[in-house]
Structures are given as C-alpha cells and as structure tokens.
Amino acid sequence: MTTHSIEHNATGIPTGKLAMWLFLASEVMFFAGLLGAYIVLRAGVSWPNPSEELNVAAAAINTFILLSSSMTMALGVAAVHKKDLSQLRLFLLATIILGTAFLCVKGYEYHLKFEHGHLPGTGLFWDCYFTLTGVHGLHVIIGILTNVWVLWLTFRDGFWARKSHLVEISGLYWHFVDLVWIFLFPLVYLI
Amino acid sequence: MTSKAVSYKKYGVIWAALIGLLAVSTFFSHLPISKTAIIGLIMLVSLIKAGLVSWYYMHLDGEKALPLWIVVIFPFFLIALAVAMMLIGLAVFS
C-alpha cells in the first residue's frame, strides 16, 4: 500500500473518481429530463421573449462568475498536483466566494421577480424558470458546501496522505454545475 | 519558465476563450436572422464551451481509461442527441 489511501478497482480508475463520474452521468440524465420537459412544454404554445421578461445582464454576469470559478477550481486541482497547500487553499476559497457571488446575483434576480409578482405557479414560463434555475441553484449550494468541507480538510492532519484526491472529485462536481449553466443560460435567457 | 507558470497560463487562456464565447453567444441572440439559425448558432457555441470545460478543466485531455470514456461519453452523447432533436423540433414546429 502506498502512502496514499486512494482505492483502485478492477478498472484501474480510482474508486472515488469513478463513482463521481457515474454520479455525474446520472445527473446528466436528470437535467436532460428537466430540459427535455422544458423544450416540449415550450413547443406549440405562445412563449414570451425571455430577454424582455428576464434579466439577461444579471445572467450573463452569473455566467462570467461561474466560468471564472471553474478556472479557480481547476487551478486548485493543479495546486494539489504541485503539493502547494497555500495556493490550494487560496483557489478553493476563491471558488467558494465566486459560487456565493453567483447565488447572491441569483437571489437578487429572484427578489426582483418576486417584487413584480412573478412567483412559481403564476404561469408556465415562470414555473419553468424557477424550476430550472432553482434546481441548478441547489446544485451550486451543494458544490459550495463540498468545497468548504474540502477546504476545512486542508487544515486537518494527514490531508496529503489521505484526503488530497477529494479536491479533484469535488472539482469534477463543480465543473459539472458549470456545464449545466452553460446550457441553461442560453436555453432560459437567450432563446 | 517553470512548469507551474505554463500550467496556470493554460487555464487562463481557456478562461479567456470561455468568456469570449459567452460574449459571442449573447451577440448571436440579437442577430436579425431566423430563430432556427439563432438556436443552432447558440447551441453550437454552448457545445464548444462545454467541450473546453470538460476537456481541459475536468481533465478529459489526459484521461486514458476506457471504462471512464464509456461511462462519460455514452450518456453525454445520447443526451446531446436527444436535446438537439428536441431543439430542432421546437424550432420547426413553433
């Protein structure tokens, strides 16, 4: 056994990494179901122009934030490969802050919609908007909490020996959250 | 230049490309062309963005394990196909 506690299975892929990819594959199917329902619901009915109903600028800023957070997460994984603890903490913290900023912008957007009386249950357009962005927002919250947990682990004894592989696994989840938004942004706000 | 600087620079270049593509997709949504063409162009840009994130940030560029490719690529391909067909349907029938 090496000093690392990463378990490998018959595939040769670290078990945690393989499990995360399998989970992400199931998540792809989950979001595909949601997006599929959204597209089918839109077809054949009068649909408002999203750019007139929604705040495209806020969504574009959020896309910028999430794309930037993907970069800081990737840099965090690179810092693990270089065994640079201070940079790893810095990039994890940056990812957490950017994720929180995304939620703040989203919360502001929701606040404006609520003020105008646009709530879930007030029409198909708003039902779809709140469902798709709400479920994605829930994934962002889970990703932030996971990164906070990983950041906390970097301050614990034995991080490099037993836990450093969790940065890559947590990163895969975070990038997936970004991938979903890459498709949600144009489908909900632009098209 | 150290390997650290090169590695970090690569991620910065990918980030710049992603931000550029974000601007491009927003620009496409305002073009005076048919809705079908706008949907096609914007989804193409989204696919390129998703490809950059998965290839470089999720490190599929260095992934050689065949089982992982089967697990990852197969569902992604099927889903992309299904969503693309539904989008075409939306553009044609709406």
Interface residues (C-beta under 8 A of the other chain):
Chain A: T11 G12 I13 K17 L18 W21 L22 L24 A25 V28 M29 A32 L35 G36 I39 V40 R42 A43 G44 W47 S51 V56 A60 T63 F64 L67 S68 S70 M71 M73 A74 L75 V77 A78 K82 D84 E168 G171 L172 H175 F176 D178 L179 I182 F183 F185 P186 L190 I191
Chain B: K4 S7 Y8 Y11 G12 I14 W15 L18 I19 L22 S25 T26 F28 S29 K35 I38 I39 I42 M43 V45 S46 K49 A50 V53 S54 Y56 Y57 M58 H59 A65 P67 L68 V71 V72 P75 F76 I79 A82 V83 M86 L87 G89 L90 F93 S94
